[in-house]
């Protein structure tokens, strides 16, 4: 099977000879690629998003915006070698907060509806 095992998408247009980048990565275009790959290959093909990841918050935002299976980071990881650990800790904290909110809804703390 000579196919691709993993795809990494860097959502930037090629820059010019004097300017390496055209600006921020176009995460909506990465999301379109992710959606098409998932439609065609299902979960068999992991897709990684790359670009605009300089902090743990950026990393989580890129995952949310693109639906990618993971994120690549070059400059962000050079500036903060623990970026992926920080993102994991931040995601776990968000998950705990969400769980508390869901539990509160089940106990009748849902506000207007219940």
ROSELO-448719 format. One record per residue (C-alpha): y, x, z; residue number from 0. Coordinates in pm, whole numbers, plus 50000, padded with zeros to 5 digits. Each point is the difference from the previous one (the first is absolute). Layout:
<lolos>
<lolo><py>Y</py><px>X</px><pz>Z</pz><num>NUM</num></lolo>
...
</lolos>
This chain:
<lolos>
<lolo><py>50000</py><px>50000</px><pz>50000</pz><num>0</num></lolo>
<lolo><py>50299</py><px>50199</px><pz>49874</pz><num>1</num></lolo>
<lolo><py>50266</py><px>49768</px><pz>50141</pz><num>2</num></lolo>
<lolo><py>50273</py><px>50050</px><pz>50253</pz><num>3</num></lolo>
<lolo><py>49904</py><px>49994</px><pz>50369</pz><num>4</num></lolo>
<lolo><py>50353</py><px>49968</px><pz>50143</pz><num>5</num></lolo>
<lolo><py>50344</py><px>49938</px><pz>49853</pz><num>6</num></lolo>
<lolo><py>50329</py><px>50124</px><pz>50145</pz><num>7</num></lolo>
<lolo><py>50315</py><px>49841</px><pz>49858</pz><num>8</num></lolo>
<lolo><py>50340</py><px>50162</px><pz>50036</pz><num>9</num></lolo>
<lolo><py>50248</py><px>49727</px><pz>49913</pz><num>10</num></lolo>
<lolo><py>50281</py><px>50205</px><pz>49853</pz><num>11</num></lolo>
<lolo><py>50115</py><px>50055</px><pz>49649</pz><num>12</num></lolo>
<lolo><py>50009</py><px>50356</px><pz>49881</pz><num>13</num></lolo>
<lolo><py>50333</py><px>50163</px><pz>50067</pz><num>14</num></lolo>
<lolo><py>50200</py><px>50218</px><pz>49768</pz><num>15</num></lolo>
<lolo><py>50008</py><px>50376</px><pz>49957</pz><num>16</num></lolo>
<lolo><py>50280</py><px>50024</px><pz>50257</pz><num>17</num></lolo>
<lolo><py>49885</py><px>49726</px><pz>50235</pz><num>18</num></lolo>
<lolo><py>49640</py><px>49986</px><pz>50118</pz><num>19</num></lolo>
<lolo><py>50000</py><px>49635</px><pz>50110</pz><num>20</num></lolo>
<lolo><py>50156</py><px>49681</px><pz>49872</pz><num>21</num></lolo>
<lolo><py>50056</py><px>49865</px><pz>50353</pz><num>22</num></lolo>
<lolo><py>49783</py><px>49813</px><pz>50249</pz><num>23</num></lolo>
<lolo><py>49644</py><px>49916</px><pz>49905</pz><num>24</num></lolo>
<lolo><py>49957</py><px>49659</px><pz>49840</pz><num>25</num></lolo>
<lolo><py>49751</py><px>49850</px><pz>50246</pz><num>26</num></lolo>
<lolo><py>49997</py><px>49667</px><pz>49818</pz><num>27</num></lolo>
<lolo><py>49852</py><px>50184</px><pz>49701</pz><num>28</num></lolo>
<lolo><py>49743</py><px>50166</px><pz>50224</pz><num>29</num></lolo>
<lolo><py>49911</py><px>49651</px><pz>50129</pz><num>30</num></lolo>
<lolo><py>49949</py><px>49879</px><pz>49642</pz><num>31</num></lolo>
<lolo><py>49765</py><px>50292</px><pz>49929</pz><num>32</num></lolo>
<lolo><py>49810</py><px>49936</px><pz>50325</pz><num>33</num></lolo>
<lolo><py>49960</py><px>49631</px><pz>49913</pz><num>34</num></lolo>
<lolo><py>49873</py><px>50077</px><pz>49651</pz><num>35</num></lolo>
<lolo><py>49753</py><px>50265</px><pz>50119</pz><num>36</num></lolo>
<lolo><py>49869</py><px>49764</px><pz>50269</pz><num>37</num></lolo>
<lolo><py>49967</py><px>49722</px><pz>49742</pz><num>38</num></lolo>
<lolo><py>49809</py><px>50225</px><pz>49762</pz><num>39</num></lolo>
<lolo><py>49798</py><px>50212</px><pz>50243</pz><num>40</num></lolo>
<lolo><py>50004</py><px>49804</px><pz>50324</pz><num>41</num></lolo>
<lolo><py>49968</py><px>50204</px><pz>50317</pz><num>42</num></lolo>
<lolo><py>49798</py><px>50264</px><pz>49815</pz><num>43</num></lolo>
<lolo><py>50313</py><px>50197</px><pz>49911</pz><num>44</num></lolo>
<lolo><py>50229</py><px>50112</px><pz>50284</pz><num>45</num></lolo>
<lolo><py>50366</py><px>50022</px><pz>49901</pz><num>46</num></lolo>
<lolo><py>50255</py><px>50213</px><pz>50186</pz><num>47</num></lolo>
<lolo><py>50375</py><px>49953</px><pz>49989</pz><num>48</num></lolo>
<lolo><py>50231</py><px>50301</px><pz>49989</pz><num>49</num></lolo>
<lolo><py>50376</py><px>50025</px><pz>50036</pz><num>50</num></lolo>
<lolo><py>50270</py><px>49906</px><pz>50252</pz><num>51</num></lolo>
<lolo><py>49787</py><px>50104</px><pz>50299</pz><num>52</num></lolo>
<lolo><py>50203</py><px>50213</px><pz>50239</pz><num>53</num></lolo>
<lolo><py>49912</py><px>49829</px><pz>50330</pz><num>54</num></lolo>
<lolo><py>49727</py><px>49795</px><pz>50164</pz><num>55</num></lolo>
<lolo><py>50208</py><px>49685</px><pz>49942</pz><num>56</num></lolo>
<lolo><py>50033</py><px>50088</px><pz>49628</pz><num>57</num></lolo>
<lolo><py>49625</py><px>50049</px><pz>49982</pz><num>58</num></lolo>
<lolo><py>49927</py><px>49658</px><pz>50147</pz><num>59</num></lolo>
<lolo><py>50265</py><px>49840</px><pz>49777</pz><num>60</num></lolo>
<lolo><py>49846</py><px>50159</px><pz>49690</pz><num>61</num></lolo>
<lolo><py>49657</py><px>49863</px><pz>50092</pz><num>62</num></lolo>
<lolo><py>50144</py><px>49653</px><pz>50055</pz><num>63</num></lolo>
<lolo><py>50209</py><px>50007</px><pz>49680</pz><num>64</num></lolo>
<lolo><py>49726</py><px>50127</px><pz>49771</pz><num>65</num></lolo>
<lolo><py>49671</py><px>49873</px><pz>50139</pz><num>66</num></lolo>
<lolo><py>49862</py><px>50351</px><pz>49945</pz><num>67</num></lolo>
<lolo><py>49699</py><px>50128</px><pz>50190</pz><num>68</num></lolo>
<lolo><py>50190</py><px>50303</px><pz>50124</pz><num>69</num></lolo>
<lolo><py>50310</py><px>50211</px><pz>49959</pz><num>70</num></lolo>
<lolo><py>50064</py><px>50355</px><pz>49888</pz><num>71</num></lolo>
<lolo><py>50294</py><px>50191</px><pz>50142</pz><num>72</num></lolo>
<lolo><py>50115</py><px>50349</px><pz>49913</pz><num>73</num></lolo>
<lolo><py>50352</py><px>50052</px><pz>50130</pz><num>74</num></lolo>
<lolo><py>49955</py><px>49758</px><pz>50289</pz><num>75</num></lolo>
<lolo><py>49689</py><px>50186</px><pz>50118</pz><num>76</num></lolo>
<lolo><py>50178</py><px>50334</px><pz>49967</pz><num>77</num></lolo>
<lolo><py>50289</py><px>49872</px><pz>50212</pz><num>78</num></lolo>
<lolo><py>49770</py><px>49825</px><pz>50250</pz><num>79</num></lolo>
<lolo><py>49639</py><px>50122</px><pz>49991</pz><num>80</num></lolo>
<lolo><py>49902</py><px>49717</px><pz>50239</pz><num>81</num></lolo>
<lolo><py>50136</py><px>49725</px><pz>49771</pz><num>82</num></lolo>
<lolo><py>49659</py><px>49839</px><pz>49948</pz><num>83</num></lolo>
<lolo><py>49921</py><px>50005</px><pz>50372</pz><num>84</num></lolo>
<lolo><py>50339</py><px>49845</px><pz>50077</pz><num>85</num></lolo>
<lolo><py>49940</py><px>49729</px><pz>49740</pz><num>86</num></lolo>
<lolo><py>49658</py><px>49922</px><pz>50148</pz><num>87</num></lolo>
<lolo><py>50151</py><px>49973</px><pz>50349</pz><num>88</num></lolo>
<lolo><py>50283</py><px>49780</px><pz>49870</pz><num>89</num></lolo>
<lolo><py>49755</py><px>49776</px><pz>49813</pz><num>90</num></lolo>
<lolo><py>49785</py><px>49965</px><pz>50313</pz><num>91</num></lolo>
<lolo><py>50309</py><px>49904</px><pz>50201</pz><num>92</num></lolo>
<lolo><py>50099</py><px>49739</px><pz>49738</pz><num>93</num></lolo>
<lolo><py>49646</py><px>49862</px><pz>50007</pz><num>94</num></lolo>
<lolo><py>50009</py><px>49968</px><pz>50382</pz><num>95</num></lolo>
<lolo><py>50336</py><px>49816</px><pz>49984</pz><num>96</num></lolo>
<lolo><py>49869</py><px>49765</px><pz>49733</pz><num>97</num></lolo>
<lolo><py>49686</py><px>49933</px><pz>50203</pz><num>98</num></lolo>
<lolo><py>50215</py><px>49908</px><pz>50302</pz><num>99</num></lolo>
<lolo><py>50204</py><px>49760</px><pz>49786</pz><num>100</num></lolo>
<lolo><py>49688</py><px>49838</px><pz>49858</pz><num>101</num></lolo>
<lolo><py>49850</py><px>49967</px><pz>50347</pz><num>102</num></lolo>
<lolo><py>50324</py><px>49840</px><pz>50125</pz><num>103</num></lolo>
<lolo><py>49984</py><px>49747</px><pz>49716</pz><num>104</num></lolo>
<lolo><py>49648</py><px>49907</px><pz>50104</pz><num>105</num></lolo>
<lolo><py>50123</py><px>49940</px><pz>50354</pz><num>106</num></lolo>
<lolo><py>50263</py><px>49752</px><pz>49883</pz><num>107</num></lolo>
<lolo><py>50284</py><px>50250</px><pz>49976</pz><num>108</num></lolo>
<lolo><py>50061</py><px>49930</px><pz>49634</pz><num>109</num></lolo>
<lolo><py>50348</py><px>49856</px><pz>50030</pz><num>110</num></lolo>
<lolo><py>50090</py><px>49694</px><pz>49791</pz><num>111</num></lolo>
<lolo><py>49650</py><px>49929</px><pz>49877</pz><num>112</num></lolo>
<lolo><py>49818</py><px>50055</px><pz>50310</pz><num>113</num></lolo>
</lolos>
